[in-house]
Amino acid sequence: MLTKRKKQNVIKKVQVHEKDTGSDGVQTAILSGRIDELAKHLKKNKKDVHSRRGLIKMVGDRRKRLKYLEKKDKKQYSALVKTLGLKK
């Protein structure tokens, strides 16, 4: 689970302006943080099927958001992928 401090650090990395907490890039970055945390949990708890289902849903949601961002703004998309260290 993302703590408040970790979430704020993630937001500061990708925000466009000072009060930006809901743009496409910020939402995708927060989702990526949650995915990373859950992936660590699932490495320890291999039989946790319910959390695995949630992880798969989050990955699909992130993929949709990235696809939208790629159509909308290529520069922001490429900067976000580079910042988050995603493959694309």
N, C-alpha and C positions, 0 to 999 in steps of 0.2 A: 504494500500500500504506500502510495506517495504521501510523504509528510508535507506539511505546509511549507516548510523551508525548501525542500527539494523542488516542490512545485513552483515556488517563486523563482528559484534559480533557473529552472527550465524556461519559464516565461521571459526572464530577463535576457536569455540568449537569443530568442527569436522575435521578440516584440518589435513592432514597427515604430510605435511612439510610446510615450511614457505610460499612458493609461490603457494600452492595448492588452486585453485579457481574453478576447473572444474572436480574434480573427482566425482565418483558416490555418495559418501557419502555427499560431499558438495552440489551437485545439489539437492539431496533428502532433505537435511536440509533446503536449501533456499525455496524449494517448500513447505515444511511443515510450514515454517514461513508465506508464502503467504496464505496458506490454513487457518491458524489460524486467520490472519487478516481479510480474507474474511468471515470467519464464524462469527466473531464479527459483521461485517457489516450486515450480513444477519439476525442476531438476532434482530437488530434494524429495518431493512427494510425488513419485511416479504414478501412484494409483488414484490421484485426485482427478477423477474424470469430469466432475462438474466445473472445476476451475479451468480445466483444459478447454471445455466448451466455450467458456467466457473468453479465453485467450483467442480462440479461433474467430469469435465474433468481433473482438477488438481489432484483430489483424485485418479482417475484411472491411471494417469501418475505416481504418487508417488508409487502406488501399483506395477506397472510394474518395476519401478526402484528398489524397494525393493526386488522384486522377482529375478531380475537379480543379485543383490548384494548377495542375499542369496545363489544362485548357485555358484557364483564366489568366494566369500570369507566369510565363516560362521562367523569367528571371528569379522571381520569388521562390518558385518551385525548385530550381536548381540550387539556390542558396540554402533552402531548407534541407534538401537531401544531403548536401555537403555538411551542413552544421550537425545534423542528426547522425550522420554516418550510415545512411541507408544505401542499399544497392539499388540502382536505377540507371 
